[in-house]
Amino acid sequence: MASQLTFPPDAEAGRALERAAELELDVNRDTDAIRTFKEAADTYDTTDPTGKIRCLQRVINYWVDTKGQFTTAAVYQKNLGELYLNQLNDKDKAIEAYQLAADWYGGAQPQ
């Protein structure tokens, strides 16, 4: 008997996209992987906030650590703040995410 998945379809699709992004990283297709992580985050949307956070963090880390593009990373960091505030009702993490985004928009680099 095959097991049945009990996850919402968007969460299932998000996991598939996240796995595809991991495979793209395995074959050194970083740019494609980051696009796929972004697509996975969008797919998770409201069905799996932790999956969305995980994927957004991968996107943010890429723009900061690999490309050094803090303004681009700030956009995704702001999205992370919105998720913490609106979906998870975690004001402390939202403030932290928004502050980091503001610092990056203002030209500050992570320490």
RAVEN-V789355 format. One record per backbone hydrogen bond with DSSP energy under -0.5 kcal/mol. NH is the residue of the N-H (numbers start at 1). CO is the residue of the C=O. E is the energy in kcal/mol with one decimal. If there is no record, write none. Layout:
# RAVEN-V789355
<<NH:CO:E> <NH:CO:E>>
This chain:
# RAVEN-V789355
<<11:8:-0.6> <12:8:-2.0> <13:9:-2.5> <14:10:-2.4> <15:11:-2.3> <16:12:-1.9> <17:13:-2.5> <18:14:-2.6> <19:15:-2.3> <20:16:-2.2> <21:17:-2.4> <22:18:-2.0> <23:19:-2.1> <24:20:-2.2> <25:21:-2.1> <26:22:-1.9> <27:23:-1.1> <28:25:-2.0> <29:24:-2.9> <30:28:-0.6> <33:29:-2.5> <34:30:-2.5> <35:31:-1.9> <36:32:-2.2> <37:33:-2.8> <38:34:-2.3> <39:35:-2.3> <40:36:-2.6> <41:37:-2.5> <42:38:-2.3> <43:39:-2.1> <44:40:-2.7> <45:41:-1.9> <47:44:-2.5> <48:44:-1.1> <52:48:-2.2> <53:49:-2.6> <54:50:-2.4> <55:51:-2.2> <56:52:-2.7> <57:53:-2.6> <58:54:-1.5> <59:55:-2.0> <60:56:-3.0> <61:57:-2.8> <62:58:-1.9> <63:59:-2.2> <64:60:-2.3> <65:61:-2.9> <66:61:-0.7> <66:62:-1.6> <67:62:-1.8> <68:64:-0.5> <69:63:-2.9> <70:68:-1.0> <73:69:-2.0> <74:70:-2.2> <75:71:-1.1> <75:72:-0.5> <76:72:-1.1> <77:73:-2.4> <78:74:-2.5> <79:75:-1.7> <80:76:-1.9> <81:77:-2.0> <82:78:-2.3> <83:79:-2.0> <84:80:-2.5> <85:81:-2.4> <86:82:-3.2> <87:83:-2.0> <88:83:-1.7> <90:84:-3.0> <91:89:-0.8> <94:90:-2.1> <95:91:-2.7> <96:92:-2.2> <97:93:-2.5> <98:94:-2.9> <99:95:-2.7> <100:96:-2.1> <101:97:-2.3> <102:98:-2.6> <103:99:-2.5> <104:100:-2.4> <105:101:-2.7> <106:102:-2.1> <107:104:-1.0> <108:103:-2.9>>
